[in-house]
């Protein structure tokens, strides 16, 4: 399975010529040519994680592609057919097995409503929490995409999240709000956390890929 990072929080996973798209949002350039898209996961309703433009491009090429998202997205994206998912749900969309965790977005500020959010574990190997620190308890994660910069994110809490997940490898995502210096500093902190359990940091920039 090949994982590719795009700008900010957008990811694709490709296995056997089929593609899963995760969080195609407003900070991400058009994804260009994709192969065999069989599913889209949107972790929550904020615009940096989905836009109509991205969905229309994908669905225009791959009509009928299922979109998996929490209830808040189904309300925000009312013009689209959304399959609502909840923490604990497991969905098979060949060749991908999706298991969902969490339920709520991390708190930004008491004045800002907390929205629905799900983390997704793909094929029991790759985990991305969306905008949360939801831990996939009891799962041996081979590759973790960990948010590294956000209005809700404190780097010490991100480090604790990586320590709790204890992945074999981690890379930083959710990073378009950071300067280059801030991004690199955050990545180094995630790397330190991964190393405490024998893991390692991957440095992935937009367009870079790694295989599981």
C-alpha angles and dihedrals in degrees: 000000000000119000119199125191119213129182116314112335104346119118137171128202119199125193127164092349094307126113136212116196120205126197104341097191145170097275092056125091118231108290096230120206115006126182126229101337108201101169147008124210120199112187096197145344103266115119095239086067102046140009133183089238093060094044092047092051093049095043091045089061097032106031117197095024107158118243116210117199144134122273094267090064092051088059096043092046096042094154093062133072105248126187103214115224131190134196108284095030118130120199129184116212103164125278090009129075111199123198120182131215142177116025106210137063117243114265114265097179135330089252093059120075116245110236134202115278134173131196116214131216112198121204090340088284113074124053132188119174100198109217096340145073093239108154120213093228116217095008124124101224115201096186127022126192102205124190109241105178132030142124088258097044129101111186093225090057090048088053090050089051092055090046090053095048093042096198125188088233134011135189131186122249136165088059111135092102091063134086116236090257092049093047093051092047091051092048090053091053092051089049092053090051093050092049092059089074097035097271130127143220123249118202107217122174124187108300095019120126140195133190129231 
